[in-house]
Amino acid sequence: MLKKKTLIYNIEKGFMAKDIIIYDSVDKLRIISNPTAWKIMQLLSSRPMYTAQVAKELGIYEQSAYYYTRKLNSIGALDDVGTILIRGGTARLFRSTCPSFGIEMDWGERQSEISVDHENNNHYTKDFFDEFIIDGSFDGLIVVGAPGPHGPYRSSARDGHYAVQLAFFLGTFTNIPSEFVVKLDADAKAERVLDNRNIISIGGPGTNIVTAEFNKYLPIKFNESNFWAGLEKGSNEIYNSDSQGLIAKIKNPYSGRGSIIVIAGVRSIGTKSAVIALTNFSEKILKSYRSEEEWALVVQGFDMNSDGKIDHVDVIAEY
């Protein structure tokens, strides 16, 4: 299985890219081409569902839904994106991994000239970071977890270096600020710099005490009694996969000025998924943002080409 991008030319929108999974076996493609399986794929392309939901939505037997869901998951067409509590039990959530599937022969590539409008690509991003940009320069603090044991759990952060990826991204539409804007969470807390500031906090509340400070104010939050238990949207939706992460934005609850952005995962790989979502897939991730005072979504990172690295991200829950 190999993931690629296809180019589509739209007369109104110009060149557009679309992901496609290429199979090395006709048998795998035959599974997807089954009419019931394809209906399941289309249904699960819009949002994650558990198998009993799929059966009810499509009007099929649960046994058939379980059979095809298992088959599609085994060939990488569906992905297990977490669990949800249903009537006291735990159900697995599934989602389609890609909008296109196929097989191909090893010839036919040709060079193509493509121009990219970077200004338009940054439209959603600039809206999202609007308060953080003053006169073209970054205005705020980026807070990462300290690498040594600290906080109530004496934990050590392993995701602080992800701020480098975010900084490169911010540098595409902001200038270098006059002050040094990166702080360790323990320093930011001790120096009491959380009030009246724009803050981007990177890392989960178990290893970043600034994220923990703001967690209770987030519309989608980490379990307050056990930060490593997962993310919660209400009382019935729980997201506890290692590669699931949160991107959230709220007004600074400690002042009349400033906004808080939290980029955090259930584990460090989840934080990486959230950072990649925001930096590499910003147009997809931020298109639903409309300058709300409270906004959040949960993303799931995927390793589509099986090289051990996150290379694709989907939104699985939104507030």
Secondary structure, DSSP 8 states (H G I E B T S, - for coil): -EEEEEEEEETTTEEEEEEEEE-S-HHHHHHHHSHHHHHHHHHTTTS-B-HHHHHHHHT--HHHHHHHHHHHHHTTSEEEEEEEEETTEEEEEEEES-S-EE---S-----------HHHHTHHHHHHTGGGEETTEE-SEEEE--SSSBTTTTB--S-TTHHHHHHHHHTTTSB--SS--EEEHHHHHHTT--TTS-EEEES-TTT-HHHHHHHTTSSSEE-SS-GGG-EEETTTEEE--TTEEEEEEEE-TTSSS-EEEEEEESSHHHHHHHHHHHHHSHHHHSTT--S-SEEEEEEEEE-TTSSSS--EEEEEEE-
